[in-house]
Amino acid sequence: MGVLYLLSAGSCAHKVGPRIVVEKNSEVLGRLPIRLIDGLVVGRNAQLSTQTIFELMEQHIPIFYIDGRGKIIGHFIYEKQSASRLLRQLEIFRDPVRQLELSWEVIAEKIDNQRDLLKRYEKTVGADKLDKPAKKLKQAVDKLSAMQTLDELRGVEGLASKIYFATFPDLLDQKWKWKERSQHPARDPVNALLNYGYAFLEREVRIAAALAGMDARIGFFHANDGRKDSLIFDLMEFFRQPVIDRFVLSLLNKKMIQPDHFASTPEECRLTDDGRIVFCNRYEEYMAKKYREYGDKTSRDVINERVKKFSAYLNR
């Protein structure tokens, strides 16, 4: 079971019996049984037949359309929302006390995850370099309980992220240069990978939220202004460090990604087509790997279970 990526320009997929056939320039690249496909990700210059779309939707297999930065442009996901869950989310959104309580939980866990990642690198980097920022992150968590507004929480979160990302020059192999976190556009390969990875995380969380019956639009920490589905970005905060940052650092430090996998312009740095292929292949291997620390579960399992648990917490 796995996700099929259709990203190369000129590639196309169509249904033949119980299989999806992938072709490029009239050459068959693969034939995959539909029962083994967990999801399909389609790039801007790839094509998907109507029959394939219908079949995947009937089988409740999610389809995502993404751009060259990994950003989701559109998607089809089977959702099983109930009116009672939707009303419960709305109640929480309208309750400033519950909003603050849930936001506190999310940010506290995020900062704890940042500290945990630094601890992972103590043996290779040296505790002397990471002990001070780890203590500052602990102090940031301790401050959260005194925060009375969402803006105050956001301030602590921003400070913690600045402390955390300032350690990246020590966490990375010396060939990878890091100045600061730059989101859109990415200014260097490391930021380009983080942005691409977070876009993939958004896909994972969207699927998990749909399975848990939650409405993606109604969150509590990120702004509900209609520009993005705030609940998805709230939930993503649980997984940025333990899933994506950990993966990106591993890709770079284990030399699975090379400098020639990126293309830079004065405006931004992006993965090349070859770089995206490497990323997708390694990402699926990583997400399918079982970890002892997770009770022999995969990162994908952890995301689905954590989101399901959070949904149950909302509806208690």
HELIX and SHEET records of a PDB file:
HELIX    1   1 ILE A   34  LEU A   36  5                                   3    
HELIX    2   2 THR A   50  GLU A   58  1                                   9    
HELIX    3   3 ALA A   83  PHE A   93  1                                  11    
HELIX    4   4 PRO A   96  ARG A  120  1                                  25    
HELIX    5   5 GLU A  122  VAL A  125  1                                   4    
HELIX    6   6 ALA A  127  LEU A  144  1                                  18    
HELIX    7   7 LEU A  150  PHE A  165  1                                  16    
HELIX    8   8 PHE A  168  LEU A  171  1                                   4    
HELIX    9   9 PRO A  189  LEU A  211  1                                  23    
HELIX   10  10 SER A  230  MET A  236  1                                   7    
HELIX   11  11 ARG A  240  ASP A  245  3                                   6    
HELIX   12  12 ARG A  246  ASN A  253  1                                   8    
HELIX   13  13 PRO A  259  HIS A  261  5                                   3    
HELIX   14  14 ASP A  273  ALA A  288  1                                  16    
HELIX   15  15 ARG A  292  TYR A  294  5                                   3    
HELIX   16  16 SER A  299  LEU A  314  1                                  16    
SHEET    1   A 4 GLY A   2  LEU A   6  0                                        
SHEET    2   A 4 ILE A  37  VAL A  42  1                                        
SHEET    3   A 4 ILE A  63  ILE A  66  1                                        
SHEET    4   A 4 ILE A  72  PHE A  76 -1                                        
SHEET    1   B 4 GLU A  27  PRO A  33  0                                        
SHEET    2   B 4 ARG A  19  LYS A  24 -1                                        
SHEET    3   B 4 SER A  11  VAL A  16 -1                                        
SHEET    4   B 4 GLN A  47  LEU A  48  1                                        
SHEET    1   C 2 PHE A 262  SER A 264  0                                        
SHEET    2   C 2 CYS A 269  LEU A 271 -1                                        
SHEET    1   D 2 LYS A 290  TYR A 291  0                                        
SHEET    2   D 2 LYS A 297  THR A 298 -1                                        
END                                                                             
